[in-house]
Amino acid sequence: MDLHSSNEHALINLLPFDGVVNYYGKLMDEQTANSYFSKILSEVPWERDRFIFYGKEIITNRKLAWFGDQPFAYAYSHIVRKALIWNPILLKLKSQVEEISGETYNSCLLNLYHSGDEGMGWHADDEKELKPNGAIASISFGAERKFAFKHKKTGEVVTIWLEQGSLLVMKGATQTHWLHRLPVTKKVKTARINLTFRTISVGAQS
């Protein structure tokens, strides 16, 4: 079963101002979502995430992978990574997400959280390599997790639970004015895989 078309969902902007976040909800049945989860888990060459903190390299339990149309260089958490070339399952999902969201993407950052003990702190996806105000489409597989946004100036917080097989799209000025995070929780004992399709500005590679 493929992802449902976007006209089946009445889109609402989750943010009250200064950005656009559309949540499409679950776009596939449980069996399809479980199949994607298993295939991505086994077929992607996962690596433990690394970042630099006060000059020291930190290696996390959370794993990631980075794919794209070409071997894009991407400076993420002060570590430069080179994109792998798409595999068939990611290309299929990219095509379907592009059709639903009405946007185009040339890369995808994948995250593997083994349990609720692993998460991401407040941050914005505003690296210089990314297309300014470009859309970022996030698909979730596995455990349902809380996701939160916080306005950089007012501190206002918006939260949502990301369901298995769901799609969330951030666009417009969202990364300029809002931070987002995946908070840790002791209540979630199972794994979650998150695919974030995004657009690298080719000019930023030179």
Contact map, one row per residue, 1 for C-alpha under 8 A:
11100000000000000000000000011001000000000000000000000000000000000000000000000000000000000000000000000000000000000000000000000000000000000000000000000000000000000000000000000000000000000000000000000000000000
11110000000000000000000000010000000000000000000000000000000000000000000000000000000000000000000100000000000000000000000000000000000000000000000000000000000000000000000000000000000000000000000000000000000000
11111000000000000000000000110000000000000000000000000000000000000000000000000000000000000000000110000000000000000000000000000000000000000000000000000000000000000000000000000000000000000000000000000000000000
01111101000000000000000000110000000000000000000000000000000000000000000000000000000000000000000000010000000000000000000000000000000000000000000000000000000000000000000000000000000000000000000000000000000000
00111111000000000000000000000000000000000000000000000000000000000000000000000000000000000000000000110000000000000000000000000000000000000000000000000000000000000000000000000000000000000000000000000000000000
00011111100000000000000100000000000000000000000000000000000000000000000000000000000000000000000000011000000000000000000000000000000000000000000000000000000000000000000000000000000000000000000000000000000000
00001111110000000000000000000000000000000000000000000000000000000000000000000000000000000000000000000000000000000000000000000000000000000000000000000000000000000000000000000000000000000000000000000000000000
00011111110000000000000000000000000000000000000000000000000000000000000000000000000000000000000000000000000000000000000000000000000000000000000000000000000000000000000000000000000000000000000000000000000000
00000111111000000000000100000000000000000000000000000000000000000000000000000000000000000000000000000000000000000000000000000000000000000000000000000000000000000000000000000000000000000000000000000000000000
00000011111100000000000100000000000000000000000000000000000000000000000000000000000000000000000000000000000000000000000000000000000000000000000000000000000000000000000000000000000000000000000000000000000000
00000000111110000000011100000000000000000000000000000000000000000000000000000000000000000000000000000000000000000000000000000000000000000000000000000000000000000000000000000000000000000000000000000000000000
00000000011111000000111000000000000000000000000000000000000000000000000000000000000000000000000000000000000000000000000000000000000000000000000000000000000000000000000000000000000000000000000000000000000000
00000000001111110001111000000000000000000000000000000000000000000000000000000000000000000000000000000000000000000000000000000000000000000000000000000000000000000000000000000000000000000000000000000000000000
00000000000111110001111000000000000000000000000000000000000000000000000000000000000000000000000000000000000000000000000000000000000000000000000000000000000001000000000000000000000000000000000000000000000000
00000000000011111111100000000000000000000000000000000000000000000000000000000000000000000000000000000000000000000000000000000000000000000000000000000000000001000000000000000000000000000000000000000000000000
00000000000011111110000000000000000000000000000000000000000000000000000000000000000000000000000000000000000000000000000000000000000000000000000000000000000000000000000000000000000000000000000000000000000000
00000000000000111111000000000000000000000000000000000000000000000000000000000000000000000000000000000000000000000000000000000000000000000000000000000000000000000000000000000000000000000000000000000000000000
00000000000000111111000000000000000000000000000000000000000000000000000000000000000000000000000000000000000000000000000000000000000000000000000000000000000000000000000000001100110000000000000000000000000000
00000000000000111111100000000000000000000000000000000000000000000000000000000000000000000000000000000000000000000000000000000000000000000000000000000000000000000000000001111110110000000000000000000000000000
00000000000011101111110000000000000000000000000000000000000000000000000000000000000000000000000000000000000000000000000000000000000000000000000000000000000000000000000001111100000000000000000000000000000000
00000000000111100011111000000000000000000000000000000000000000000000000000000000000000000000000000000000000000000000000000000000000000000000000000000000000000000000000111100100000000000000000000000000000000
00000000001111000001111100000000000000000000000000000000000000000000000000000000000000000000000000000000000000000000000000000000000000000000000000000000000000000000000111000000000000000000000000000000000000
00000000001111000000111110000000000000000000000000000000000000000000000000000000000000000000000000000000000000000000000000000000000000000000000000000000000000000000011110000000000000000000000000000000000000
00000100111000000000011111100000000000000000000000000000000000000000000000000000000000000000000000000000000000000000000000000000000000000000000000000000000000000000011100000000000000000000000000000000000000
00000000000000000000001111100000000000000000000000000000000000000000000000000000000000000000000000000000000000000000000000000000000000000000000000000000000000000110111100000000000000000000000000000000000000
00000000000000000000000111111000000000000000000000000000000000000000000000000000000000000000000000000000000000000000000000000000000000000000000000000000000000000011111000000000000000000000000000000000000000
00110000000000000000000111111000000000000000000000000000000000000000000000000000000000000000000000000000000000000000000000000000000000000000000000000000000000000000111000000000000000000000000000000000000000
11110000000000000000000001111101100000000000000000000000000000000000000000000000000000000000000000000000000000000000000000000000000000000000000000000000000000000000110000000000000000000000000000000000000000
10000000000000000000000001111111100000000000000000000000000000000000000000000000000000000000000000000000000000000000000000000000000000000000000000000000000000000000100000000000000000000000000000000000000000
00000000000000000000000000011111110000000000000000000000000000000000000000000000000000000000000000000000000000000000000000000000000000000000000000000000000000000001100000000000000000000000000000000000000000
00000000000000000000000000001111111000000000000000000000000000000000000000000000000000000000000000000000000000000000000000000000000000000000000000000000000000000000000000000000000000000000000000000000000000
10000000000000000000000000011111111100000000000000000000000000000000000000000000000000000000000000000000000000000000000000000000000000000000000000000000000000000000000000000000000000000000000000000000000000
00000000000000000000000000011111111110000000000000000000000000000000000000000000000000000000000000000000000000000000000000000000000000000000110000000000000000000001100000000000000000000000000000000000000000
00000000000000000000000000000111111111000000000000000000000000000000000000000000000000000000000000000000000000000000000000000000000000000000110000000000000000000000000000000000000000000000000000000000000000
00000000000000000000000000000011111111100000000000000000000000000000000000000000000000000000000000000000000000000000000000000000000000000000000000000000000000000000000000000000000000000000000000000000000000
00000000000000000000000000000001111111110000000000000000000000000000000000000000000000000000000000000000000000000000000000000000000000000000100000000000000000000000000000000000000000000000000000000000000000
00000000000000000000000000000000111111111000000000000000000000000000000000000000000000000000000000000000000000000000000000000000000000000000110000000000000000000000000000000000000000000000000010000000000000
00000000000000000000000000000000011111111100000000000000000000000000000000000000000000000000000000000000000000000000000000000000000000000000000000000000000000000000000000000000000000000000000000000000000000
00000000000000000000000000000000001111111110000000000000000000000000000000000000000000000000000000000000000000000000000000000000000000000000000000000000000000000000000000000000000000000000000000000000000000
00000000000000000000000000000000000111111111000000000000000000000000000000000000000000001000000000000000000000000000000000000000000000000000000000000000000000000000000000000000000000000000000000000000000000
00000000000000000000000000000000000011111111000000000000000000000000000000000000000000000000000000000000000000000000000000000000000000000000000000000000000000000000000000000000000000000000000010000000000000
00000000000000000000000000000000000001111111000000000000000000000000000000000000000000000000000000000000000000000000000000000000000000000000000000000000000000000000000000000000000000000000000000000000000000
00000000000000000000000000000000000000111111100000000000000000000000000000000000000000000000000000000000000000000000000000000000000000000000000000000000000000000000000000000000000000000000000000000000000000
00000000000000000000000000000000000000011111110000000000000000001000000000000000000000000000000000000000000000000000000000000000000000000000000000000000000000000000000000000000000000000000000000000000000000
00000000000000000000000000000000000000000011111000000000000000001000000000000000000000000000000000000000000000000000000000000000000000000000000000000000000000000000000000000000000000000000000000000000000000
00000000000000000000000000000000000000000001111100000000000000111000000000000000000000000000000000000000000000000000000000000000000000000000000000000000000000000000000000000000000000000000000000000000000000
00000000000000000000000000000000000000000000111110000000000000111000000000000000000000000000000000000000000000000000000000000000000000000000000000000000000000000000000000000000000000000000000000000000000000
00000000000000000000000000000000000000000000011111000000001111110000000000000000000000000000000000000000000000000000000000000000000000000000000000000000000000000000000000000000000000000000000000000000000000
00000000000000000000000000000000000000000000001111100000001111110000000000000000000000000000000000000000000000000000000000000000000000000000000000000000000000000000000000000000000000000000000000000000000000
00000000000000000000000000000000000000000000000111110000111100000000000000001010000000000000000000000000000000000000000000000000000000000000000000000000000000000000000000000000000000000000000000000000000000
00000000000000000000000000000000000000000000000011111000111000000000000000011110000000000000000000000000000000000000000000000000000000000000000000000000000000000000000000000000000000000000000000000000000000
00000000000000000000000000000000000000000000000001111111110000000000000000001110000000000000000000000000000000000000000000000000000000000000000000000000000000000000000000000000000000000000000000000000000000
00000000000000000000000000000000000000000000000000111111110000000000000000000000000000000000000000000000000000000000000000000000000000000000000000000000000000000000000000000000000000000000000000000000000000
00000000000000000000000000000000000000000000000000011111000000000000000000000000000000000000000000000000000000000000000000000000000000000000000000000000000000000000000000000000000000000000000000000000000000
00000000000000000000000000000000000000000000000000011111100000000000000000000000000000000000000000000000000000000000000000000000000000000000000000000000000000000000000000000000000000000000000000000000000000
00000000000000000000000000000000000000000000000000011111110000000000000000000000000000000000000000000000000000000000000000000000000000000000000000000000000000000000000000000000000000000000000000000000000000
00000000000000000000000000000000000000000000000001111011111000000000000000000000000000000000000000000000000000000000000000000000000000000000000000000000000000000000000000000000000000000000000000000000000000
00000000000000000000000000000000000000000000000001111001111100000000000000000000000000000000000000000000000000000000000000000000000000000000000000000000000000000000000000000000000000000000000000000000000000
00000000000000000000000000000000000000000000000111100000111110000000000000000000000000000000000000000000000000000000000000000000000000000000000000000000000000000000000000000000000000000000000000000000000000
00000000000000000000000000000000000000000000000111000000011111100000000000000000000000000000000000000000000000000000000000000000000000000000000000000000000000000000000000000000000000000000000000000000000000
00000000000000000000000000000000000000000000000110000000001111100000000000000000000000000000000000000000000000000100010000000000000000000000000000000000000000000000000000000000000000000000000000000000000000
00000000000000000000000000000000000000000000000110000000000111110000000000000000000000000000000000000000000000111100011000000000000000000000000000000000000000000000000000000000000000000000000000000000000000
00000000000000000000000000000000000000000000011110000000000111111000000000000000000000000000000000000000000000111000000000000000000000000000000000000000000000000000000000000000000000000000000000000000000000
00000000000000000000000000000000000000000000011110000000000001111100000000000000000000000000000000000000000011110000000000000000000000000000000000000000000000000000000000000000000000000000000000000000000000
00000000000000000000000000000000000000000001111000000000000000111110000000000000000000000000000000000000000011100000000000000000000000000000000000000000000000000000000000000000000000000000000000000000000000
00000000000000000000000000000000000000000000000000000000000000011111000000000000111100000000000000000000001111000000000000000000000000000000000000000000000000000000000000000000000000000000000000000000000000
00000000000000000000000000000000000000000000000000000000000000001111101000000000001111000000000000000000001110000000000000000000000000000000000000000000000000000000000000000000000000000000000000000000000000
00000000000000000000000000000000000000000000000000000000000000000111111100000000001111000000000000000000011100000000000000000000000000000000000000000000000000000000000000000000000000000000000000000000000000
00000000000000000000000000000000000000000000000000000000000000000011111100000000000011000000000000000000011000000000000000000000000000000000000000000000000000000000000000000000000000000000000000000000000000
00000000000000000000000000000000000000000000000000000000000000000001111100000000001110000000000000000000000000000000000000000000000000000000000000000000000000000000000000000000000000000000000000000000000000
00000000000000000000000000000000000000000000000000000000000000000011111110000000011110000000000000000000000000000000000000000000000000000000000000000000000000000000000000000000000000000000000000000000000000
00000000000000000000000000000000000000000000000000000000000000000001111111000000111000000000000000000000000000000000000000000000000000000000000000000000000000000000000000000000000000000000000000000001000010
00000000000000000000000000000000000000000000000000000000000000000000001111100001111000000000000000000000000000000000000000000000000000000000000000000000000000000000000000000000000000000000000000000000000010
00000000000000000000000000000000000000000000000000000000000000000000000111110001111000000000000000000000000000000000000000000000100000000000000000000000000000000000000000000000000000000000000000000000000000
00000000000000000000000000000000000000000000000000000000000000000000000011111111100000000000000000000000000000000000000000000010100000000000000000000000000000000000000000000000000000000000000000000000000000
00000000000000000000000000000000000000000000000000100000000000000000000001111111100000000000000000000000000000000000000000000010000000000000000000000000000000000000000000000000000000000000000000000000000000
00000000000000000000000000000000000000000000000001110000000000000000000000111110000000000000000000000000000000000000000000000000000000000000000000000000000000000000000000000000000000000000000000000000000000
00000000000000000000000000000000000000000000000000110000000000000000000000111111000000000000000000000000000000000000000000000000000000000000000000000000000000000000000000000000000000000000000000000000000000
00000000000000000000000000000000000000000000000001110000000000000000000000111111100000000000000000000000000000000000000000000000000000000000000000000000000000000000000000000000000000000000000000000000000000
00000000000000000000000000000000000000000000000000000000000000000000000011110111110000000000000000000000000000000000000000000000000000000000000000000000000000000000000000000000000000000000000000000000000000
00000000000000000000000000000000000000000000000000000000000000000100000111110011111000000000000000000000000000000000000000000000000000000000000000000000000000000000000000000000000000000000000000000000000000
00000000000000000000000000000000000000000000000000000000000000000100001111000001111100000000000000000000000000000000000000000000000000000000000000000000000000000000000000000000000000000000000000000000000000
00000000000000000000000000000000000000000000000000000000000000000111011111000000111110000000000000000000001000000000000000000000000000000000000000000000000000000000000000000000000000000000000000000000000000
00000000000000000000000000000000000000000000000000000000000000000111011000000000011111000000000000000000000000000000000000000000000000000000000000000000000000000000000000000000000000000000000000000000000000
00000000000000000000000000000000000000000000000000000000000000000011111000000000001111100000000000000000000000000000000000000000000000000000000000000000000000000000000000000000000000000000000000000000000000
00000000000000000000000000000000000000000000000000000000000000000011100000000000000111110110000000000000000000000000000000000000000000000000000000000000000000000000000000000000000000000000000000000000000000
00000000000000000000000000000000000000000000000000000000000000000000000000000000000011111110000000000000000000000000000000000000000000000000000000000000000000000000000000000000000000000000000000000000000000
00000000000000000000000000000000000000000000000000000000000000000000000000000000000001111111000000000000000000000000000000000000000000000000000000000000000000000000000000000000000000000000000000000000000000
00000000000000000000000000000000000000010000000000000000000000000000000000000000000000111111100000000000000000000000000000000000000000000000000000000000000000000000000000000000000000000000000000000000000000
00000000000000000000000000000000000000000000000000000000000000000000000000000000000001111111110000000000000000000000000000000000000000000000000000000000000000000000000000000000000000000000000000000000000000
00000000000000000000000000000000000000000000000000000000000000000000000000000000000001111111111000000000000000000000000000000000000000000000000000000000000000000000000000000000000000000000000000000000000000
00000000000000000000000000000000000000000000000000000000000000000000000000000000000000011111111100000000000000000000000000000000000000000000000000000000000000000000000000000000000000000000000000000000000000
00000000000000000000000000000000000000000000000000000000000000000000000000000000000000001111111110000000000000000000000000000000000000000000000000000000000000000000000000000000000000000000000000000000000000
00000000000000000000000000000000000000000000000000000000000000000000000000000000000000000111111111000000100000000000000000000000000000000000000000000000000000000000000000000000000000000000000000001000000000
00000000000000000000000000000000000000000000000000000000000000000000000000000000000000000011111111100000000000000000000000000000000000000000000000000000000000000000000000000000000000000000000000000000000000
01100000000000000000000000000000000000000000000000000000000000000000000000000000000000000001111111110000000000000000000000000000000000000000000000000000000000000000000000000000000000000000000000000000000000
00100000000000000000000000000000000000000000000000000000000000000000000000000000000000000000111111111000000000000000000000000000000000001000000000000000000000000000000000000000000000000000000000000000000000
00000000000000000000000000000000000000000000000000000000000000000000000000000000000000000000011111111111100000000000000000000000000000000000000000000000000000000000000000000000000000000000000000000000000000
00001000000000000000000000000000000000000000000000000000000000000000000000000000000000000000001111111110000000000000000000000000000000000000000000000000000000000000000000000000000000000000000000000000000000
00011100000000000000000000000000000000000000000000000000000000000000000000000000000000000000000111111100000000000000000000000000000000000000000000000000000000000000000000000000000000000000000000000000000000
00000100000000000000000000000000000000000000000000000000000000000000000000000000000000000000000011111110000000000000000000000000000000001000000000000000000000000000000010000000000000000000000000000000000000
00000000000000000000000000000000000000000000000000000000000000000000000000000000000000000000000001111111000000000000000000000000000000000000000000000000000000000000000000000000000000000000000000000000000000
00000000000000000000000000000000000000000000000000000000000000000000000000000000000000000000000001101111100000000000000000000000000000100000000000000000000000000000000000000000000000000000000000000000000000
00000000000000000000000000000000000000000000000000000000000000000000000000000000000000000000000001000111110000000000000000000000000000000000000000000000000000000000000000000000000000000000000000000010000000
00000000000000000000000000000000000000000000000000000000000000000000000000000000000000000000010001000011111100000000000000000000000000000000000000000000000000000000000000000000000000000000000000001110000000
00000000000000000000000000000000000000000000000000000000000000000001100000000000000000000000000000000001111100000000000000000000000000000000000000000000000000000000000000000000000000000000000000001111000000
00000000000000000000000000000000000000000000000000000000000000000111100000000000001000000000000000000000111110000000000000000000000000000000000000000000000000000000000000000000000000000000000000001111000000
00000000000000000000000000000000000000000000000000000000000000000111000000000000000000000000000000000000111111000000000000000000000000000000000000000000000000000000000000000000000000000000000000111100000000
00000000000000000000000000000000000000000000000000000000000000011110000000000000000000000000000000000000001111100000000000000000000000000000000000000000000000000000000000000000000000000000000000111100000000
00000000000000000000000000000000000000000000000000000000000000011100000000000000000000000000000000000000000111110000000000000000000000000000000000000000000000000000000000000000000000000000000011110000000000
00000000000000000000000000000000000000000000000000000000000001111000000000000000000000000000000000000000000011111000000000000000000000000000000000000000000000000000000000000000000000000000000011100000000000
00000000000000000000000000000000000000000000000000000000000001110000000000000000000000000000000000000000000001111100000000000000000000000000000000000000000000000000000000000000000000000000001111000000000000
00000000000000000000000000000000000000000000000000000000000001100000000000000000000000000000000000000000000000111111011000000000000000000000000000000000000000000000000000000000000000000000001110000000000000
00000000000000000000000000000000000000000000000000000000000011000000000000000000000000000000000000000000000000011111110000000000000000000000000000000000000000000000000000000000000000000000111100000000000000
00000000000000000000000000000000000000000000000000000000000000000000000000000000000000000000000000000000000000001111110000000000000000000000000000000000000000000000000000000000000000000001111100000000000000
00000000000000000000000000000000000000000000000000000000000000000000000000000000000000000000000000000000000000001111111000000000000000000000000010000000000000000000000000000000000000011111111000000000000000
00000000000000000000000000000000000000000000000000000000000000000000000000000000000000000000000000000000000000000111111000000000000000000000000000000000000000000000000000000000000000011101000000000000000000
00000000000000000000000000000000000000000000000000000000000011000000000000000000000000000000000000000000000000001111111100000000000000000000000000000000000000000000000000000000000000010000000000000000000000
00000000000000000000000000000000000000000000000000000000000001000000000000000000000000000000000000000000000000001001111110000000000000000000000000000000000000000000000000000000000011110000000000000000000000
00000000000000000000000000000000000000000000000000000000000000000000000000000000000000000000000000000000000000000000011111000000000000000000000000000000000000000000000000000000000011110000000000000000000000
00000000000000000000000000000000000000000000000000000000000000000000000000000000000000000000000000000000000000000000001111100000000000000000000000000000000000000000000000000000000111100000000000000000000000
00000000000000000000000000000000000000000000000000000000000000000000000000000000000000000000000000000000000000000000000111110000000000000000000000000000000000000000000000000000001111000000000000000000000000
00000000000000000000000000000000000000000000000000000000000000000000000000000000000000000000000000000000000000000000000011111000000000000000000000000000000000000000000000000000001110000000000000000000000000
00000000000000000000000000000000000000000000000000000000000000000000000000000000000000000000000000000000000000000000000001111100000000000000000000000000000000000000000000000011011100000000000000000000000000
00000000000000000000000000000000000000000000000000000000000000000000000000000000000000000000000000000000000000000000000000111110000000000000000000000000000000000000000000000010000000000000000000000000000000
00000000000000000000000000000000000000000000000000000000000000000000000000000000000000000000000000000000000000000000000000011111010100000000000000000000000000000000000000000011000000000000000000000000000000
00000000000000000000000000000000000000000000000000000000000000000000000000110000000000000000000000000000000000000000000000001111110000000000000000000000000000000000000000000000000000000000000000000000000000
00000000000000000000000000000000000000000000000000000000000000000000000000000000000000000000000000000000000000000000000000000111111000000000000000000000000000000000000000000000000000000000000000000000000100
00000000000000000000000000000000000000000000000000000000000000000000000001100000000000000000000000000000000000000000000000000011111000000000000000000000000000000000000000000000000000000000000000000001110110
00000000000000000000000000000000000000000000000000000000000000000000000000000000000000000000000000000000000000000000000000000111111101000000000000000000000000000000000000000000000000000000000000000111100000
00000000000000000000000000000000000000000000000000000000000000000000000000000000000000000000000000000000000000000000000000000001111111000000000000000000000000000000000000000000000000000000000000000011100000
00000000000000000000000000000000000000000000000000000000000000000000000000000000000000000000000000000000000000000000000000000100011111000000000000000000000000000000000000000000000000000000000000000000000000
00000000000000000000000000000000000000000000000000000000000000000000000000000000000000000000000000000000000000000000000000000000001111100000000000000000000000000000000000111111000000000000000000000000000000
00000000000000000000000000000000000000000000000000000000000000000000000000000000000000000000000000000000000000000000000000000000011111110000000000000000000000000000000000110000000000000000000000000110000000
00000000000000000000000000000000000000000000000000000000000000000000000000000000000000000000000000000010000000000000000000000000000011111000000000000000000000000000000011110000000000000000000000000110000000
00000000000000000000000000000000000000000000000000000000000000000000000000000000000000000000000000000000000000000000000000000000000001111100000000000000000000000000000011100000000000000000000000011110000000
00000000000000000000000000000000000000000000000000000000000000000000000000000000000000000000000010001000000000000000000000000000000000111110000000000000000000000000001111000000000000000000000000111100000000
00000000000000000000000000000000000000000000000000000000000000000000000000000000000000000000000000000000000000000000000000000000000000011111000000000000000000000000001110000000000000000000000001111000000000
00000000000000000000000000000000000000000000000000000000000000000000000000000000000000000000000000000000000000000000000000000000000000001111100000000000000000000000111100000000000000000000000001110000000000
00000000000000000000000000000000000000000000000000000000000000000000000000000000000000000000000000000000000000000000000000000000000000000111110000000000000000000111111000000000000000000000000111100000000000
00000000000000000000000000000000110110000000000000000000000000000000000000000000000000000000000000000000000000000000000000000000000000000011111000000000000000000011110000000000000000000000000111000000000000
00000000000000000000000000000000110010000000000000000000000000000000000000000000000000000000000000000000000000000000000000000000000000000001111100000000000000000001100000000000000000000000011110000000000000
00000000000000000000000000000000000000000000000000000000000000000000000000000000000000000000000000000000000000000000000000000000000000000000111110000000000000000011000000000000000000000001011100000000000000
00000000000000000000000000000000000000000000000000000000000000000000000000000000000000000000000000000000000000000000000000000000000000000000011111000000000000001111000000000000000000000000000100000000000000
00000000000000000000000000000000000000000000000000000000000000000000000000000000000000000000000000000000000000000001000000000000000000000000001111100000000000001110000000000000000001000001000000000000000000
00000000000000000000000000000000000000000000000000000000000000000000000000000000000000000000000000000000000000000000000000000000000000000000000111110000000000111100000000000000000001100000000000000000000000
00000000000000000000000000000000000000000000000000000000000000000000000000000000000000000000000000000000000000000000000000000000000000000000000011111000000000111100000000000000000111100000000000000000000000
00000000000000000000000000000000000000000000000000000000000000000000000000000000000000000000000000000000000000000000000000000000000000000000000001111100000011110000000000000000000111100000000000000000000000
00000000000000000000000000000000000000000000000000000000000000000000000000000000000000000000000000000000000000000000000000000000000000000000000000111110000011100000000000000000011110000000000000000000000000
00000000000000000000000000000000000000000000000000000000000000000000000000000000000000000000000000000000000000000000000000000000000000000000000000011111001111000000000000000000011100000000000000000000000000
00000000000000000000000000000000000000000000000000000000000000000000000000000000000000000000000000000000000000000000000000000000000000000000000000001111111110000000000000000000111000000000000000000000000000
00000000000000000000000000000000000000000000000000000000000000000000000000000000000000000000000000000000000000000000000000000000000000000000000000000111111000000000000000000000111000000000000000000000000000
00000000000000000000000000000000000000000000000000000000000000000000000000000000000000000000000000000000000000000000000000000000000000000000000000000011111000000000000000000000100000000000000000000000000000
00000000000000000000000000000000000000000000000000000000000000000000000000000000000000000000000000000000000000000000000000000000000000000000000000000011111100000000000000000000000000000000000000000000000000
00000000000000000000000000000000000000000000000000000000000000000000000000000000000000000000000000000000000000000000000000000000000000000000000000000111111110000000000000000000000000000000000000000000000000
00000000000000000000000000000000000000000000000000000000000000000000000000000000000000000000000000000000000000000000000000000000000000000000000000000110011111000000000000000000000000000000000000000000000000
00000000000000000000000000000000000000000000000000000000000000000000000000000000000000000000000000000000000000000000000000000000000000000000000000011110001111100000000000000000000000000000000000000000000000
00000000000001100000000000000000000000000000000000000000000000000000000000000000000000000000000000000000000000000000000000000000000000000000000000011100000111110000000000000000000000000000000000000000000000
00000000000000000000000000000000000000000000000000000000000000000000000000000000000000000000000000000000000000000000000000000000000000000000000001111000000011111000000000000000000000000000000000000000000000
00000000000000000000000000000000000000000000000000000000000000000000000000000000000000000000000000000000000000000000000000000000000000000000000001110000000001111100000000000000000000000000000000000000000000
00000000000000000000000000000000000000000000000000000000000000000000000000000000000000000000000000000000000000000000000000000000000000000000000111100000000000111110000000000000000000000000000000000000000000
00000000000000000000000010000000000000000000000000000000000000000000000000000000000000000000000000000000000000000000000000000000000000000001000111100000000000011111010000000000000000000000000000000000000000
00000000000000000000000011000000000000000000000000000000000000000000000000000000000000000000000000000000000000000000000000000000000000000001101110000000000000001111110000000000000000000000000000000000000000
00000000000000000000000001000100100000000000000000000000000000000000000000000000000000000000000000000000000000000000000000000000000000000001111100000000000000000111110000000000000000000000000000000000000000
00000000000000000000000011111100100000000000000000000000000000000000000000000000000000000000000000000000000000000000000000000000000000000011110000000000000000000011111000000000000000000000000000000000000000
00000000000000000000001111110000000000000000000000000000000000000000000000000000000000000000000000000000000000000000000000000000000000000011100000000000000000000111111100000000000000000000000000000000000000
00000000000000000000001111100000000000000000000000000000000000000000000000000000000000000000000000000000000000000000000000000000000000001111000000000000000000000000111110000000000000000000000000000000000000
00000000000000000000111110000000000000000000000000000000000000000000000000000000000000000000000000000000000000000000000000000000000000001110000000000000000000000000011111000000000000000000000000000000000000
00000000000000000000111000000000000000000000000000000000000000000000000000000000000000000000000000001000000000000000000000000000000000111100000000000000000000000000001111100000000000000000000000000000000000
00000000000000000011110000000000000000000000000000000000000000000000000000000000000000000000000000000000000000000000000000000000000000111000000000000000000000000000000111110100000000000000000000000000000000
00000000000000000011100000000000000000000000000000000000000000000000000000000000000000000000000000000000000000000000000000000000000011110000000000000000000000000000000011111110000000000000000000000000000000
00000000000000000011000000000000000000000000000000000000000000000000000000000000000000000000000000000000000000000000000000000000000011100000000000000000000000000000000001111110000000000000000000000000000000
00000000000000000111000000000000000000000000000000000000000000000000000000000000000000000000000000000000000000000000000000000000000010000000000000000000000000000000000000111111100000000000000000000000000000
00000000000000000111100000000000000000000000000000000000000000000000000000000000000000000000000000000000000000000000000000000000000010000000000000000000000000000000000001111111110000000000000000000000000000
00000000000000000010000000000000000000000000000000000000000000000000000000000000000000000000000000000000000000000000000000011100000010000000000000000000000000000000000000111111111000000000000000000000000000
00000000000000000000000000000000000000000000000000000000000000000000000000000000000000000000000000000000000000000000000000010100000010000000000000000000000000000000000000001111110000000000000000000000000000
00000000000000000110000000000000000000000000000000000000000000000000000000000000000000000000000000000000000000000000000000000000000000000000000000000011100000000000000000001111111000000000000000000000000000
00000000000000000110000000000000000000000000000000000000000000000000000000000000000000000000000000000000000000000000000000010000000000000000000000001111000000000000000000000111111100000000000000000000000000
00000000000000000000000000000000000000000000000000000000000000000000000000000000000000000000000000000000000000000000000001110000000000000000000000001111000000000000000000000010111110000000000000000000000000
00000000000000000000000000000000000000000000000000000000000000000000000000000000000000000000000000000000000000000000000011110000000000000000000000111100000000000000000000000000011111000000000000000000000000
00000000000000000000000000000000000000000000000000000000000000000000000000000000000000000000000000000000000000000000001111100000000000000000000000111000000000000000000000000000001111100000000000000000000000
00000000000000000000000000000000000000000000000000000000000000000000000000000000000000000000000000000000000000000000001111000000000000000000000011110000000000000000000000000000000111110000000000000000000000
00000000000000000000000000000000000000000000000000000000000000000000000000000000000000000000000000000000000000000000001110000000000000000000000001110000000000000000000000000000000011111000000000000000000000
00000000000000000000000000000000000000000000000000000000000000000000000000000000000000000000000000000000000000000001111100000000000000000000000000000000000000000000000000000000000001111100000000000000000000
00000000000000000000000000000000000000000000000000000000000000000000000000000000000000000000000000000000000000000001100000000000000000000000000000000000000000000000000000000000000000111111000000000000000000
00000000000000000000000000000000000000000000000000000000000000000000000000000000000000000000000000000000000000000001100000000000000000000000000000000000000000000000000000000000000000011111100000000000000000
00000000000000000000000000000000000000000000000000000000000000000000000000000000000000000000000000000000000000000001000000000000000000000000000000000000000000000000000000000000000000001111100000000000000000
00000000000000000000000000000000000000000000000000000000000000000000000000000000000000000000000000000000000000000011100000000000000000000000001010000000000000000000000000000000000000001111110000000000000000
00000000000000000000000000000000000000000000000000000000000000000000000000000000000000000000000000000000000000000111000000000000000000000000000000000000000000000000000000000000000000000111111000000000000000
00000000000000000000000000000000000000000000000000000000000000000000000000000000000000000000000000000000000000000111000000000000000000000000011000000000000000000000000000000000000000000001111100000000000000
00000000000000000000000000000000000000000000000000000000000000000000000000000000000000000000000000000000000000011111000000000000000000000000011000000000000000000000000000000000000000000000111110000000000000
00000000000000000000000000000000000000000000000000000000000000000000000000000000000000000000000000000000000000011110000000000000000000000001111100000000000000000000000000000000000000000000011111000000000000
00000000000000000000000000000000000010001000000000000000000000000000000000000000000000000000000000000000000001111000000000000000000000000001110000000000000000000000000000000000000000000000001111100000000000
00000000000000000000000000000000000000000000000000000000000000000000000000000000000000000000000000000000000001110000000000000000000000000111100000000000000000000000000000000000000000000000000111110000000000
00000000000000000000000000000000000000000000000000000000000000000000000000000000000000000000000000000000000111100000000000000000000000001111000000000000000000000000000000000000000000000000000011111000000000
00000000000000000000000000000000000000000000000000000000000000000000000000000000000000000000000000000000000111000000000000000000000000011110000000000000000000000000000000000000000000000000000001111100000000
00000000000000000000000000000000000000000000000000000000000000000000000000000000000000000000010000000000111110000000000000000000000000011100000000000000000000000000000000000000000000000000000000111110000000
00000000000000000000000000000000000000000000000000000000000000000000000000000000000000000000000000000000111110000000000000000000010001111000000000000000000000000000000000000000000000000000000000011111000000
00000000000000000000000000000000000000000000000000000000000000000000000000000000000000000000000000000001111000000000000000000000011001110000000000000000000000000000000000000000000000000000000000001111100000
00000000000000000000000000000000000000000000000000000000000000000000000100000000000000000000000000000000011000000000000000000000111000000000000000000000000000000000000000000000000000000000000000000111110100
00000000000000000000000000000000000000000000000000000000000000000000000000000000000000000000000000000000000000000000000000000000111000000000000000000000000000000000000000000000000000000000000000000011111110
00000000000000000000000000000000000000000000000000000000000000000000000000000000000000000000000000000000000000000000000000000000100000000000000000000000000000000000000000000000000000000000000000000001111111
00000000000000000000000000000000000000000000000000000000000000000000000000000000000000000000000000000000000000000000000000000000000000000000000000000000000000000000000000000000000000000000000000000000111111
00000000000000000000000000000000000000000000000000000000000000000000000000000000000000000000000000000000000000000000000000000001100000000000000000000000000000000000000000000000000000000000000000000001111111
00000000000000000000000000000000000000000000000000000000000000000000000110000000000000000000000000000000000000000000000000000000100000000000000000000000000000000000000000000000000000000000000000000000111111
00000000000000000000000000000000000000000000000000000000000000000000000000000000000000000000000000000000000000000000000000000000000000000000000000000000000000000000000000000000000000000000000000000000011111
